[in-house]
Amino acid sequence: MAGLNKVMLIGNLGKDPEMRYTANGKAVTQFTLACNRTYNSPDGERREETDWFNIVVWEKLAELCSQFLTKGRQAYVEGRLHTRSWDAQDGTKQYRTEVVAQTVLFLGGGAGQGGGGAGRMERFDDAAAVPAGVDPDDLPFE
């Protein structure tokens, strides 16, 4: 039976993206995304909570995110959850769960650019998310 691993988030960048290149020359960009949510507590008080997500973007999409995203800018991120592990210097096993982004929409401006939700929206997709030989403009959904 096939599974589903899909994440969709809208939030604001917590810091400027950090881009680097792997030993194979592939671009990878990482940033954090803060997503606010409101709820009613058991005593009926309305509260707001922020969830933080670690985002990883690869190749051309990584370069675009590094170029256009800045701290405070609102973005829509669509991708999949991935947990990686490694052995720390002290010998303990470390884990980190990340969202590997396949689509990023740049929403509105960031701090000093008009705030979230206002302004222009730009869409960038991971080229690997579309099967080879398929023109993304021909897809029947958006």
Buried (B, 14 or more C-beta within 10 A) or exposed (E): EEEEEEBEBBBBBBEBBEBEEEEEEEBBBBBBBBBEEEEEEEEEEEEEEEEEBBBBBBBBBBBBBBEBBBBBBBBBBBBEEBEEEEEEEEEEEEEEEBBBBBBBBBBBBBEEBEBBEEBEEEEBBBEEEBEEEEEEEEEEEE
